[in-house]
Amino acid sequence: FWTIGCPRRVSGLAVGDNCLLAAMFSGSLRVFSLPSHNEQVNIHLKVLLPPQSPVIVNFMGLAASRRALYVVNLRQGEILHEVPLLFAARPCIVAEGQAVFVQCDEAIRVW
């Protein structure tokens, strides 16, 4: 049994590529290696993150604020892209093959 100490609220979790990605309401993305559970990086996006389902694809994390999709390098802890979104109170992110789908309140964006 293992517990992550999270003094702030968690907005969503993703697992993939031997990583656990915790999107925090405060705007940080915490990355833990699996199965060791050691924290690897802590990325500060400087925006609040609503409840969501972040995604991990090829050591890249995808997380969304209410107005932007963030693509981050989970190994190096850097923001690769910030993509504008339509308003999304509870964004839902899905990756399938080369496509990324983000459900906003009134539309679904596809890349």
C-alpha positions in Angstrom: 0.0 0.0 0.0 1.3 3.4 -1.0 0.0 7.0 -0.4 1.1 10.1 -2.2 1.2 13.1 0.1 -1.0 15.7 -1.7 -1.8 18.7 0.5 -3.7 20.1 -2.4 -6.6 18.6 -4.3 -5.9 16.2 -7.2 -7.8 17.0 -10.4 -7.0 13.8 -12.2 -4.6 10.9 -12.6 -3.0 9.1 -15.5 -0.8 6.0 -15.7 1.5 5.0 -18.6 5.1 4.5 -19.7 5.9 3.4 -16.1 4.8 6.8 -14.8 2.0 8.1 -12.7 0.9 11.7 -13.6 -1.1 13.6 -10.9 -2.7 16.8 -12.2 -3.2 19.0 -9.2 -6.0 21.6 -8.9 -3.3 24.2 -8.0 -1.8 23.9 -11.5 1.1 21.6 -11.1 1.7 18.2 -12.7 3.5 15.8 -10.4 5.2 12.8 -12.1 6.1 9.6 -10.2 8.1 6.7 -11.5 6.5 3.2 -11.3 6.9 0.9 -9.5 9.3 2.8 -7.2 6.9 5.7 -6.6 9.7 8.2 -6.5 8.7 11.7 -7.6 10.6 12.5 -10.8 9.4 16.0 -11.8 7.0 18.7 -10.7 5.8 21.0 -13.5 4.0 24.3 -12.7 1.6 25.4 -15.4 0.6 28.6 -13.6 -3.2 28.0 -14.2 -5.8 26.1 -12.2 -6.6 22.6 -13.4 -10.3 21.5 -13.3 -11.3 17.9 -12.8 -10.2 15.9 -15.8 -8.6 12.7 -17.1 -5.0 13.6 -18.1 -3.3 11.3 -20.6 0.2 9.9 -21.0 1.5 9.1 -24.5 5.2 8.3 -25.2 6.4 10.0 -22.1 4.4 13.1 -22.9 1.6 14.2 -20.6 -1.6 15.9 -21.8 -3.5 18.0 -19.3 -6.0 20.8 -19.7 -7.0 24.0 -18.0 -10.4 25.5 -18.8 -8.9 27.4 -21.8 -5.8 25.5 -22.9 -4.3 22.0 -23.6 -0.8 21.5 -22.3 1.7 19.0 -23.7 4.6 18.4 -21.4 7.7 16.2 -21.5 7.4 14.0 -18.5 11.1 13.0 -18.5 12.5 16.6 -18.5 9.7 18.4 -16.9 9.2 21.0 -19.6 6.1 22.4 -21.3 6.3 21.6 -25.0 3.1 23.2 -26.3 0.2 25.3 -25.0 -2.8 25.0 -27.3 -5.8 27.3 -26.9 -9.2 25.5 -26.3 -12.8 26.5 -26.2 -14.1 26.8 -22.6 -14.1 23.4 -20.8 -15.4 23.2 -17.2 -14.4 19.5 -17.1 -12.1 18.8 -20.1 -11.9 15.2 -21.2 -8.7 14.1 -23.2 -8.5 11.0 -25.3 -5.5 9.9 -27.4 -5.9 7.3 -30.2 -3.0 6.6 -32.5 -1.8 10.0 -33.8 -5.0 11.9 -32.9 -5.8 13.7 -29.7 -9.4 14.5 -28.8 -10.4 17.1 -26.2 -14.0 17.5 -25.2 -14.9 21.1 -24.4 -18.3 22.3 -23.2 -19.7 23.0 -26.7 -17.3 21.2 -29.0 -14.7 18.4 -29.4 -11.3 19.6 -30.7 -9.2 17.1 -32.7 -5.5 17.3 -33.5 
